[in-house]
Amino acid sequence: MRTTIAIDDDVLEKLREAAAKRKVSFTRLVNETLRRALAGQKPVATKRAPYRVQTFRSPFQPGVDVLHLNRVLDELEIQDAIARMKR
């Protein structure tokens, strides 16, 4: 059904941006928005592709934190110094 309504300029701009972002027609977006508002529901989240982690080979063993290698080196040096002091 066709009808004419007056929409404020700022609301019109937001609707156009949302329609372009979602890649749907302006009419479809307005109808969906009005349905949700009248039903008192929140918009349904769009389904996204699952996040995939790209794996790679590493010379480090599991559990080695490469960001703290200097701390490990410091601890080894301290242990070496203690061992030399005991001799």
BAGU-878457 format. One record per atom (N, C-alpha, C): residue number from 0; atom name; z, y, x. Coordinates in Angstrom, 1 decimal. Each point is the difference from the previous one (the first is absolute). Layout:
BEGIN
SITE     i   at       c3       c2       c1
SITE   NUM   CA        Z        Y        X
...
This chain:
BEGIN
SITE     i   at       c3       c2       c1
SITE     0    N      0.0     -1.2      0.8
SITE     0   CA      0.0      1.2     -0.8
SITE     0    C      0.0      1.2      0.9
SITE     1    N     -0.8      1.0     -0.4
SITE     1   CA      0.0      1.2      0.8
SITE     1    C      0.9      1.0     -0.7
SITE     2    N      0.6      0.8      0.9
SITE     2   CA      0.8      1.1     -0.5
SITE     2    C      0.1      1.1      1.1
SITE     3    N      0.3      1.2     -0.4
SITE     3   CA      0.1      1.1      1.0
SITE     3    C      1.5      0.4      0.1
SITE     4    N      0.5      0.0      1.3
SITE     4   CA      1.3      0.5      0.2
SITE     4    C      0.0      1.1      1.1
SITE     5    N      1.0      0.8      0.0
SITE     5   CA      0.1      1.0      1.0
SITE     5    C      1.0     -0.5      1.1
SITE     6    N     -0.4     -0.1      1.2
SITE     6   CA      0.8     -0.4      1.1
SITE     6    C      0.2      1.1      1.0
SITE     7    N      1.2      0.2      0.4
SITE     7   CA      0.3      1.1      1.0
SITE     7    C     -0.8     -0.3      1.3
SITE     8    N     -0.4      1.0      0.7
SITE     8   CA     -0.8     -0.1      1.2
SITE     8    C      0.7     -0.9      1.1
SITE     9    N      1.3      0.2      0.2
SITE     9   CA      0.6     -0.8      1.0
SITE     9    C      0.1     -1.5     -0.4
SITE    10    N      0.2     -0.3     -1.3
SITE    10   CA      0.0     -1.4     -0.4
SITE    10    C     -1.4     -0.6      0.1
SITE    11    N     -1.0      0.8     -0.3
SITE    11   CA     -1.4     -0.5      0.1
SITE    11    C     -0.3     -0.4      1.4
SITE    12    N      0.4      0.9      0.9
SITE    12   CA     -0.3     -0.3      1.4
SITE    12    C      0.7     -1.3      0.5
SITE    13    N      1.3     -0.1     -0.4
SITE    13   CA      0.7     -1.2      0.4
SITE    13    C     -0.7     -1.3     -0.6
SITE    14    N     -0.4      0.1     -1.2
SITE    14   CA     -0.7     -1.1     -0.7
SITE    14    C     -1.3     -0.4      0.8
SITE    15    N     -0.7      1.0      0.3
SITE    15   CA     -1.3     -0.2      0.7
SITE    15    C      0.3     -0.6      1.4
SITE    16    N      1.0      0.5      0.7
SITE    16   CA      0.3     -0.6      1.3
SITE    16    C      0.4     -1.4     -0.1
SITE    17    N      0.9     -0.3     -1.0
SITE    17   CA      0.5     -1.4     -0.2
SITE    17    C     -1.2     -0.9     -0.4
SITE    18    N     -0.9      0.4     -0.8
SITE    18   CA     -1.1     -0.8     -0.4
SITE    18    C     -0.9     -0.3      1.2
SITE    19    N     -0.2      1.0      0.9
SITE    19   CA     -0.9     -0.2      1.2
SITE    19    C      0.8     -0.9      1.0
SITE    20    N      1.3      0.1      0.1
SITE    20   CA      0.7     -0.8      0.9
SITE    20    C      0.0     -1.5     -0.4
SITE    21    N      0.2     -0.2     -1.3
SITE    21   CA      0.0     -1.4     -0.5
SITE    21    C     -1.4     -0.5     -0.3
SITE    22    N     -1.0      0.9      0.1
SITE    22   CA     -1.4     -0.4     -0.2
SITE    22    C     -0.2     -0.6     -1.4
SITE    23    N      0.5      0.8     -1.0
SITE    23   CA     -0.2     -0.3     -1.4
SITE    23    C     -0.5      1.2     -0.7
SITE    24    N     -0.6     -0.1     -1.2
SITE    24   CA     -0.5      1.1     -0.7
SITE    24    C      1.2      0.9     -0.4
SITE    25    N     -0.4      1.3     -0.2
SITE    25   CA      1.0      1.0     -0.5
SITE    25    C      0.5     -0.5     -1.4
SITE    26    N     -0.9     -0.4     -0.9
SITE    26   CA      0.4     -0.4     -1.3
SITE    26    C      1.0     -1.2      0.0
SITE    27    N     -0.3     -1.0      0.9
SITE    27   CA      0.8     -1.2      0.1
SITE    27    C      1.4      0.5      0.5
SITE    28    N      0.1      0.8      1.0
SITE    28   CA      1.3      0.5      0.5
SITE    28    C      0.8      0.7     -1.0
SITE    29    N     -0.7      0.9     -0.8
SITE    29   CA      0.7      0.7     -1.0
SITE    29    C      0.6     -0.9     -1.1
SITE    30    N     -0.8     -1.0     -0.4
SITE    30   CA      0.5     -1.0     -1.0
SITE    30    C      1.1     -0.8      0.5
SITE    31    N     -0.1     -0.5      1.3
SITE    31   CA      1.1     -0.8      0.5
SITE    31    C      1.3      0.9      0.1
SITE    32    N     -0.2      1.2      0.5
SITE    32   CA      1.2      0.9      0.1
SITE    32    C      0.7      0.3     -1.3
SITE    33    N     -0.8      0.2     -1.0
SITE    33   CA      0.5      0.3     -1.3
SITE    33    C      0.7     -1.2     -0.6
SITE    34    N     -0.6     -1.2      0.2
SITE    34   CA      0.6     -1.3     -0.5
SITE    34    C      1.4     -0.2      0.6
SITE    35    N      0.0      0.2      1.4
SITE    35   CA      1.3     -0.2      0.7
SITE    35    C      1.0      1.0     -0.5
SITE    36    N     -0.4      1.2     -0.2
SITE    36   CA      1.0      1.1     -0.4
SITE    36    C      0.5     -0.3     -1.4
SITE    37    N     -0.9     -0.4     -0.9
SITE    37   CA      0.4     -0.3     -1.4
SITE    37    C      0.9     -1.3      0.0
SITE    38    N     -0.3     -0.9      0.9
SITE    38   CA      0.8     -1.3      0.0
SITE    38    C      1.3      0.2      0.8
SITE    39    N      0.1      1.1      0.7
SITE    39   CA      1.2      0.2      0.8
SITE    39    C      0.1     -0.9      1.2
SITE    40    N     -1.1     -0.5      0.5
SITE    40   CA     -0.1     -0.9      1.1
SITE    40    C     -0.4      0.7      1.3
SITE    41    N      0.4     -0.7      1.1
SITE    41   CA     -0.4      0.5      1.3
SITE    41    C     -1.4     -0.6      0.3
SITE    42    N     -0.8      0.7      0.9
SITE    42   CA     -1.3     -0.6      0.3
SITE    42    C      0.2     -1.4      0.7
SITE    43    N     -0.9     -0.9     -0.3
SITE    43   CA      0.0     -1.3      0.7
SITE    43    C     -0.6      0.2      1.4
SITE    44    N      0.7     -0.6      1.0
SITE    44   CA     -0.4      0.1      1.4
SITE    44    C     -1.3     -0.8      0.1
SITE    45    N     -0.9      0.6      0.8
SITE    45   CA     -1.2     -0.7      0.3
SITE    45    C      0.2     -1.1      1.0
SITE    46    N     -0.7     -1.1     -0.1
SITE    46   CA      0.2     -1.1      0.9
SITE    46    C     -0.7      0.4      1.3
SITE    47    N      0.7     -0.2      1.1
SITE    47   CA     -0.5      0.3      1.3
SITE    47    C     -0.2     -1.4      0.7
SITE    48    N     -0.9      0.1      1.0
SITE    48   CA     -0.3     -1.2      0.8
SITE    48    C      1.3     -0.3      0.8
SITE    49    N      0.4     -1.3      0.2
SITE    49   CA      1.2     -0.3      0.8
SITE    49    C     -0.2      0.5      1.4
SITE    50    N      1.2      0.5      0.6
SITE    50   CA      0.0      0.5      1.3
SITE    50    C     -0.1     -1.2      1.0
SITE    51    N     -0.9      0.1      0.9
SITE    51   CA     -0.2     -1.1      1.0
SITE    51    C      0.3      0.5      1.4
SITE    52    N      0.8     -0.8      0.7
SITE    52   CA      0.3      0.3      1.4
SITE    52    C     -0.9     -0.7      0.9
SITE    53    N     -0.6      0.8      0.9
SITE    53   CA     -1.0     -0.6      0.9
SITE    53    C      0.8     -0.5      1.2
SITE    54    N     -0.1     -1.3      0.3
SITE    54   CA      0.7     -0.6      1.1
SITE    54    C     -0.8      0.1      1.3
SITE    55    N      0.7     -0.1      1.1
SITE    55   CA     -0.7      0.0      1.3
SITE    55    C      0.9     -0.8      1.0
SITE    56    N     -0.7     -0.3      1.1
SITE    56   CA      0.8     -0.7      1.0
SITE    56    C      0.8      1.0      0.9
SITE    57    N      1.1     -0.4      0.4
SITE    57   CA      0.9      0.8      0.8
SITE    57    C      0.6     -0.8      1.1
SITE    58    N      0.2      0.7      1.2
SITE    58   CA      0.7     -0.8      1.0
SITE    58    C      1.5     -0.1     -0.2
SITE    59    N      0.5      0.7     -0.9
SITE    59   CA      1.5      0.0     -0.3
SITE    59    C      0.3     -1.2     -0.9
SITE    60    N      1.2     -0.5      0.1
SITE    60   CA      0.5     -1.1     -0.8
SITE    60    C      0.6      0.7     -1.3
SITE    61    N      0.1     -0.8     -1.1
SITE    61   CA      0.6      0.5     -1.2
SITE    61    C      1.4      0.5      0.3
SITE    62    N      0.4      1.1     -0.5
SITE    62   CA      1.4      0.5      0.1
SITE    62    C      0.1      1.0      1.2
SITE    63    N     -1.1      0.2      0.8
SITE    63   CA      0.0      1.0      1.1
SITE    63    C     -0.4      1.3     -0.6
SITE    64    N      0.9      1.0      0.1
SITE    64   CA     -0.3      1.3     -0.5
SITE    64    C     -0.6      0.8      1.2
SITE    65    N     -1.3      0.3     -0.1
SITE    65   CA     -0.7      0.6      1.1
SITE    65    C      0.5      1.5      0.2
SITE    66    N      0.6      0.5     -1.0
SITE    66   CA      0.5      1.4      0.1
SITE    66    C      1.3      0.1      0.8
SITE    67    N      0.6     -1.1      0.2
SITE    67   CA      1.3      0.0      0.7
SITE    67    C     -0.1     -0.8      1.3
SITE    68    N     -1.1     -0.1      0.6
SITE    68   CA     -0.1     -0.7      1.3
SITE    68    C      0.7      0.6      1.1
SITE    69    N      0.1      1.4      0.0
SITE    69   CA      0.8      0.7      1.1
SITE    69    C      1.4     -0.4     -0.1
SITE    70    N      0.6     -0.2     -1.2
SITE    70   CA      1.4     -0.4     -0.2
SITE    70    C      0.2     -1.4      0.6
SITE    71    N     -1.0     -0.9     -0.2
SITE    71   CA      0.1     -1.3      0.5
SITE    71    C      0.0      0.0      1.6
SITE    72    N     -0.9      0.9      0.5
SITE    72   CA      0.0      0.1      1.5
SITE    72    C      1.3      0.6      0.5
SITE    73    N      0.5      1.0     -0.7
SITE    73   CA      1.3      0.5      0.5
SITE    73    C      1.1     -1.0      0.0
SITE    74    N      0.1     -0.9     -1.1
SITE    74   CA      1.0     -1.0     -0.1
SITE    74    C     -0.2     -1.0      1.1
SITE    75    N     -1.2     -0.4      0.4
SITE    75   CA     -0.3     -0.9      1.1
SITE    75    C      0.5      0.6      1.3
SITE    76    N     -0.3      1.2      0.2
SITE    76   CA      0.4      0.7      1.2
SITE    76    C      1.5      0.0      0.1
SITE    77    N      0.7      0.3     -1.1
SITE    77   CA      1.5      0.0      0.0
SITE    77    C      0.5     -1.4      0.4
SITE    78    N     -0.5     -1.0     -0.7
SITE    78   CA      0.4     -1.4      0.3
SITE    78    C     -0.2     -0.3      1.5
SITE    79    N     -1.1      0.4      0.6
SITE    79   CA     -0.3     -0.2      1.4
SITE    79    C      1.0      0.7      0.9
SITE    80    N      0.3      1.2     -0.4
SITE    80   CA      1.0      0.8      0.8
SITE    80    C      1.3     -0.7      0.0
SITE    81    N      0.5     -0.4     -1.2
SITE    81   CA      1.3     -0.7     -0.1
SITE    81    C      0.0     -1.3      0.8
SITE    82    N     -1.1     -0.7      0.0
SITE    82   CA     -0.1     -1.3      0.7
SITE    82    C      0.1      0.3      1.5
SITE    83    N     -0.6      1.1      0.5
SITE    83   CA      0.0      0.3      1.4
SITE    83    C      1.4      0.5      0.4
SITE    84    N      0.8      0.6     -0.9
SITE    84   CA      1.3      0.5      0.3
SITE    84    C      1.0     -1.2      0.1
SITE    85    N     -0.3     -1.1     -0.7
SITE    85   CA      0.9     -1.1      0.0
SITE    85    C     -0.2     -0.9      1.3
SITE    86    N     -1.1      0.2      0.7
SITE    86   CA     -0.2     -0.7      1.2
SITE    86    C      0.8      0.4      1.2
